[in-house]
């Protein structure tokens, strides 16, 4: 995960003190076809539960 993404997620979590924030991260995997054009192969989806700085309840 890129540092900018982690920073945005941390700011999102800070807006809701005391509550966990569920974040869905999607990533599209592409390959190149015979003519060099990008072709989507699959989409990966990951759910992450972020807790405030105090840790898990």
Backbone atoms as SQL, in Angstrom:
CREATE TABLE atoms (id INTEGER PRIMARY KEY, chain TEXT, resi INTEGER, resn TEXT, atom TEXT, x REAL, y REAL, z REAL);
INSERT INTO atoms VALUES
  (1, 'A', 1, 'UNK', 'N', 0.848, -1.167, 0.000),
  (2, 'A', 1, 'UNK', 'CA', 0.000, 0.000, 0.000),
  (3, 'A', 1, 'UNK', 'C', 0.897, 1.235, 0.000),
  (4, 'A', 2, 'UNK', 'N', 0.588, 2.191, -0.835),
  (5, 'A', 2, 'UNK', 'CA', 1.410, 3.385, -0.942),
  (6, 'A', 2, 'UNK', 'C', 1.262, 4.257, 0.303),
  (7, 'A', 3, 'UNK', 'N', 2.287, 5.064, 0.571),
  (8, 'A', 3, 'UNK', 'CA', 2.284, 5.914, 1.760),
  (9, 'A', 3, 'UNK', 'C', 1.144, 6.923, 1.724),
  (10, 'A', 4, 'UNK', 'N', 0.843, 7.476, 0.558),
  (11, 'A', 4, 'UNK', 'CA', -0.259, 8.439, 0.451),
  (12, 'A', 4, 'UNK', 'C', -1.596, 7.812, 0.781),
  (13, 'A', 5, 'UNK', 'N', -1.779, 6.564, 0.372),
  (14, 'A', 5, 'UNK', 'CA', -3.022, 5.852, 0.677),
  (15, 'A', 5, 'UNK', 'C', -3.130, 5.610, 2.168),
  (16, 'A', 6, 'UNK', 'N', -2.025, 5.199, 2.798),
  (17, 'A', 6, 'UNK', 'CA', -2.051, 4.975, 4.246),
  (18, 'A', 6, 'UNK', 'C', -2.370, 6.270, 4.980),
  (19, 'A', 7, 'UNK', 'N', -1.827, 7.393, 4.497),
  (20, 'A', 7, 'UNK', 'CA', -2.100, 8.682, 5.134),
  (21, 'A', 7, 'UNK', 'C', -3.563, 9.065, 5.037),
  (22, 'A', 8, 'UNK', 'N', -4.163, 8.855, 3.859),
  (23, 'A', 8, 'UNK', 'CA', -5.589, 9.163, 3.695),
  (24, 'A', 8, 'UNK', 'C', -6.442, 8.278, 4.589),
  (25, 'A', 9, 'UNK', 'N', -6.090, 7.005, 4.683),
  (26, 'A', 9, 'UNK', 'CA', -6.848, 6.094, 5.530),
  (27, 'A', 9, 'UNK', 'C', -6.706, 6.468, 7.001),
  (28, 'A', 10, 'UNK', 'N', -5.518, 6.905, 7.396),
  (29, 'A', 10, 'UNK', 'CA', -5.313, 7.318, 8.783),
  (30, 'A', 10, 'UNK', 'C', -6.132, 8.559, 9.104),
  (31, 'A', 11, 'UNK', 'N', -6.206, 9.502, 8.172),
  (32, 'A', 11, 'UNK', 'CA', -7.030, 10.700, 8.404),
  (33, 'A', 11, 'UNK', 'C', -8.502, 10.331, 8.484),
  (34, 'A', 12, 'UNK', 'N', -8.938, 9.397, 7.661),
  (35, 'A', 12, 'UNK', 'CA', -10.323, 8.942, 7.702),
  (36, 'A', 12, 'UNK', 'C', -10.636, 8.312, 9.056),
  (37, 'A', 13, 'UNK', 'N', -9.719, 7.507, 9.556),
  (38, 'A', 13, 'UNK', 'CA', -9.924, 6.860, 10.851),
  (39, 'A', 13, 'UNK', 'C', -9.943, 7.886, 11.978),
  (40, 'A', 14, 'UNK', 'N', -9.171, 8.946, 11.858),
  (41, 'A', 14, 'UNK', 'CA', -9.114, 9.962, 12.905),
  (42, 'A', 14, 'UNK', 'C', -10.404, 10.768, 12.990),
  (43, 'A', 15, 'UNK', 'N', -11.184, 10.816, 11.927),
  (44, 'A', 15, 'UNK', 'CA', -12.425, 11.589, 11.934),
  (45, 'A', 15, 'UNK', 'C', -13.508, 10.932, 12.776),
  (46, 'A', 16, 'UNK', 'N', -13.396, 9.641, 13.031),
  (47, 'A', 16, 'UNK', 'CA', -14.407, 8.926, 13.793),
  (48, 'A', 16, 'UNK', 'C', -13.759, 8.325, 15.039),
  (49, 'A', 17, 'UNK', 'N', -13.515, 9.146, 16.051),
  (50, 'A', 17, 'UNK', 'CA', -12.811, 8.638, 17.228),
  (51, 'A', 17, 'UNK', 'C', -13.618, 7.558, 17.941),
  (52, 'A', 18, 'UNK', 'N', -12.924, 6.521, 18.376),
  (53, 'A', 18, 'UNK', 'CA', -13.563, 5.463, 19.130),
  (54, 'A', 18, 'UNK', 'C', -14.214, 4.380, 18.294),
  (55, 'A', 19, 'UNK', 'N', -14.320, 4.558, 16.989),
  (56, 'A', 19, 'UNK', 'CA', -14.969, 3.568, 16.147),
  (57, 'A', 19, 'UNK', 'C', -13.981, 3.032, 15.112),
  (58, 'A', 20, 'UNK', 'N', -14.160, 1.781, 14.779),
  (59, 'A', 20, 'UNK', 'CA', -13.347, 1.183, 13.722),
  (60, 'A', 20, 'UNK', 'C', -13.896, 1.623, 12.366),
  (61, 'A', 21, 'UNK', 'N', -13.021, 1.761, 11.391),
  (62, 'A', 21, 'UNK', 'CA', -13.414, 2.169, 10.048),
  (63, 'A', 21, 'UNK', 'C', -13.110, 1.019, 9.097),
  (64, 'A', 22, 'UNK', 'N', -14.117, 0.581, 8.350),
  (65, 'A', 22, 'UNK', 'CA', -13.936, -0.494, 7.369),
  (66, 'A', 22, 'UNK', 'C', -13.571, 0.142, 6.028),
  (67, 'A', 23, 'UNK', 'N', -12.445, -0.291, 5.462),
  (68, 'A', 23, 'UNK', 'CA', -11.948, 0.244, 4.201),
  (69, 'A', 23, 'UNK', 'C', -11.833, -0.910, 3.207),
  (70, 'A', 24, 'UNK', 'N', -12.294, -0.682, 1.985),
  (71, 'A', 24, 'UNK', 'CA', -12.182, -1.688, 0.931),
  (72, 'A', 24, 'UNK', 'C', -11.139, -1.205, -0.074),
  (73, 'A', 25, 'UNK', 'N', -10.128, -2.026, -0.290),
  (74, 'A', 25, 'UNK', 'CA', -9.056, -1.695, -1.232),
  (75, 'A', 25, 'UNK', 'C', -9.222, -2.600, -2.447),
  (76, 'A', 26, 'UNK', 'N', -9.353, -1.997, -3.620),
  (77, 'A', 26, 'UNK', 'CA', -9.475, -2.787, -4.845),
  (78, 'A', 26, 'UNK', 'C', -8.272, -2.512, -5.733),
  (79, 'A', 27, 'UNK', 'N', -7.835, -3.550, -6.425),
  (80, 'A', 27, 'UNK', 'CA', -6.694, -3.422, -7.327),
  (81, 'A', 27, 'UNK', 'C', -7.002, -4.220, -8.577),
  (82, 'A', 28, 'UNK', 'N', -6.868, -3.583, -9.722),
  (83, 'A', 28, 'UNK', 'CA', -7.133, -4.262, -10.987),
  (84, 'A', 28, 'UNK', 'C', -5.806, -4.725, -11.589),
  (85, 'A', 29, 'UNK', 'N', -5.720, -6.019, -11.855),
  (86, 'A', 29, 'UNK', 'CA', -4.528, -6.612, -12.454),
  (87, 'A', 29, 'UNK', 'C', -4.728, -6.628, -13.964),
  (88, 'A', 30, 'UNK', 'N', -3.767, -6.054, -14.697),
  (89, 'A', 30, 'UNK', 'CA', -3.876, -6.007, -16.154),
  (90, 'A', 30, 'UNK', 'C', -2.692, -6.737, -16.784),
  (91, 'A', 31, 'UNK', 'N', -2.933, -7.261, -17.961),
  (92, 'A', 31, 'UNK', 'CA', -1.895, -7.903, -18.760),
  (93, 'A', 31, 'UNK', 'C', -1.948, -7.250, -20.132),
  (94, 'A', 32, 'UNK', 'N', -0.960, -7.476, -20.947),
  (95, 'A', 32, 'UNK', 'CA', -0.946, -6.885, -22.281),
  (96, 'A', 32, 'UNK', 'C', -1.307, -7.950, -23.311),
  (97, 'A', 33, 'UNK', 'N', -2.274, -7.613, -24.157),
  (98, 'A', 33, 'UNK', 'CA', -2.705, -8.526, -25.212),
  (99, 'A', 33, 'UNK', 'C', -1.671, -8.625, -26.320),
  (100, 'A', 34, 'UNK', 'N', -1.979, -9.386, -27.364),
  (101, 'A', 34, 'UNK', 'CA', -1.015, -9.594, -28.456),
  (102, 'A', 34, 'UNK', 'C', -0.645, -8.303, -29.189),
  (103, 'A', 35, 'UNK', 'N', -1.541, -7.326, -29.191),
  (104, 'A', 35, 'UNK', 'CA', -1.240, -6.068, -29.877),
  (105, 'A', 35, 'UNK', 'C', -0.693, -5.001, -28.922),
  (106, 'A', 36, 'UNK', 'N', -0.408, -5.389, -27.677),
  (107, 'A', 36, 'UNK', 'CA', 0.186, -4.463, -26.718),
  (108, 'A', 36, 'UNK', 'C', -0.811, -3.638, -25.929),
  (109, 'A', 37, 'UNK', 'N', -2.095, -3.833, -26.163),
  (110, 'A', 37, 'UNK', 'CA', -3.126, -3.073, -25.451),
  (111, 'A', 37, 'UNK', 'C', -3.358, -3.714, -24.080),
  (112, 'A', 38, 'UNK', 'N', -3.442, -2.901, -23.001),
  (113, 'A', 38, 'UNK', 'CA', -3.708, -3.465, -21.678),
  (114, 'A', 38, 'UNK', 'C', -5.078, -4.154, -21.626),
  (115, 'A', 39, 'UNK', 'N', -5.095, -5.355, -21.064),
  (116, 'A', 39, 'UNK', 'CA', -6.323, -6.142, -20.944),
  (117, 'A', 39, 'UNK', 'C', -6.511, -6.487, -19.468),
  (118, 'A', 40, 'UNK', 'N', -7.668, -6.128, -18.869),
  (119, 'A', 40, 'UNK', 'CA', -7.894, -6.482, -17.465),
  (120, 'A', 40, 'UNK', 'C', -7.977, -8.001, -17.292),
  (121, 'A', 41, 'UNK', 'N', -7.233, -8.517, -16.322),
  (122, 'A', 41, 'UNK', 'CA', -7.211, -9.952, -16.077),
  (123, 'A', 41, 'UNK', 'C', -8.135, -10.304, -14.912),
  (124, 'A', 42, 'UNK', 'N', -7.956, -9.601, -13.798),
  (125, 'A', 42, 'UNK', 'CA', -8.797, -9.846, -12.630),
  (126, 'A', 42, 'UNK', 'C', -8.767, -8.620, -11.719),
  (127, 'A', 43, 'UNK', 'N', -9.701, -8.589, -10.786),
  (128, 'A', 43, 'UNK', 'CA', -9.756, -7.521, -9.795),
  (129, 'A', 43, 'UNK', 'C', -9.628, -8.149, -8.419),
  (130, 'A', 44, 'UNK', 'N', -8.686, -7.648, -7.630),
  (131, 'A', 44, 'UNK', 'CA', -8.509, -8.130, -6.264),
  (132, 'A', 44, 'UNK', 'C', -9.188, -7.157, -5.320),
  (133, 'A', 45, 'UNK', 'N', -9.869, -7.680, -4.338),
  (134, 'A', 45, 'UNK', 'CA', -10.597, -6.856, -3.370),
  (135, 'A', 45, 'UNK', 'C', -10.187, -7.299, -1.972),
  (136, 'A', 46, 'UNK', 'N', -9.827, -6.316, -1.142),
  (137, 'A', 46, 'UNK', 'CA', -9.407, -6.623, 0.220),
  (138, 'A', 46, 'UNK', 'C', -10.101, -5.663, 1.175),
  (139, 'A', 47, 'UNK', 'N', -10.673, -6.195, 2.244),
  (140, 'A', 47, 'UNK', 'CA', -11.311, -5.361, 3.259),
  (141, 'A', 47, 'UNK', 'C', -10.383, -5.276, 4.461),
  (142, 'A', 48, 'UNK', 'N', -10.216, -4.052, 4.968),
  (143, 'A', 48, 'UNK', 'CA', -9.345, -3.816, 6.111),
  (144, 'A', 48, 'UNK', 'C', -10.153, -3.063, 7.151),
  (145, 'A', 49, 'UNK', 'N', -10.008, -3.453, 8.401),
  (146, 'A', 49, 'UNK', 'CA', -10.682, -2.765, 9.492),
  (147, 'A', 49, 'UNK', 'C', -9.631, -1.955, 10.237),
  (148, 'A', 50, 'UNK', 'N', -9.758, -0.637, 10.213),
  (149, 'A', 50, 'UNK', 'CA', -8.796, 0.247, 10.871),
  (150, 'A', 50, 'UNK', 'C', -9.348, 0.687, 12.219),
  (151, 'A', 51, 'UNK', 'N', -8.501, 0.633, 13.217),
  (152, 'A', 51, 'UNK', 'CA', -8.884, 1.054, 14.557),
  (153, 'A', 51, 'UNK', 'C', -8.193, 2.369, 14.884),
  (154, 'A', 52, 'UNK', 'N', -8.748, 3.147, 15.811),
  (155, 'A', 52, 'UNK', 'CA', -8.098, 4.399, 16.213),
  (156, 'A', 52, 'UNK', 'C', -6.752, 4.117, 16.892),
  (157, 'A', 53, 'UNK', 'N', -6.017, 5.163, 17.197),
  (158, 'A', 53, 'UNK', 'CA', -4.657, 5.038, 17.717),
  (159, 'A', 53, 'UNK', 'C', -4.582, 4.211, 18.998),
  (160, 'A', 54, 'UNK', 'N', -5.665, 4.109, 19.754),
  (161, 'A', 54, 'UNK', 'CA', -5.667, 3.346, 21.003),
  (162, 'A', 54, 'UNK', 'C', -5.602, 1.848, 20.799),
  (163, 'A', 55, 'UNK', 'N', -5.799, 1.371, 19.598),
  (164, 'A', 55, 'UNK', 'CA', -5.754, -0.055, 19.313),
  (165, 'A', 55, 'UNK', 'C', -7.135, -0.671, 19.288),
  (166, 'A', 56, 'UNK', 'N', -7.164, -1.979, 19.214),
  (167, 'A', 56, 'UNK', 'CA', -8.435, -2.689, 19.156),
  (168, 'A', 56, 'UNK', 'C', -9.130, -2.633, 20.508),
  (169, 'A', 57, 'UNK', 'N', -10.465, -2.636, 20.484),
  (170, 'A', 57, 'UNK', 'CA', -11.201, -2.580, 21.759),
  (171, 'A', 57, 'UNK', 'C', -11.051, -3.856, 22.556);
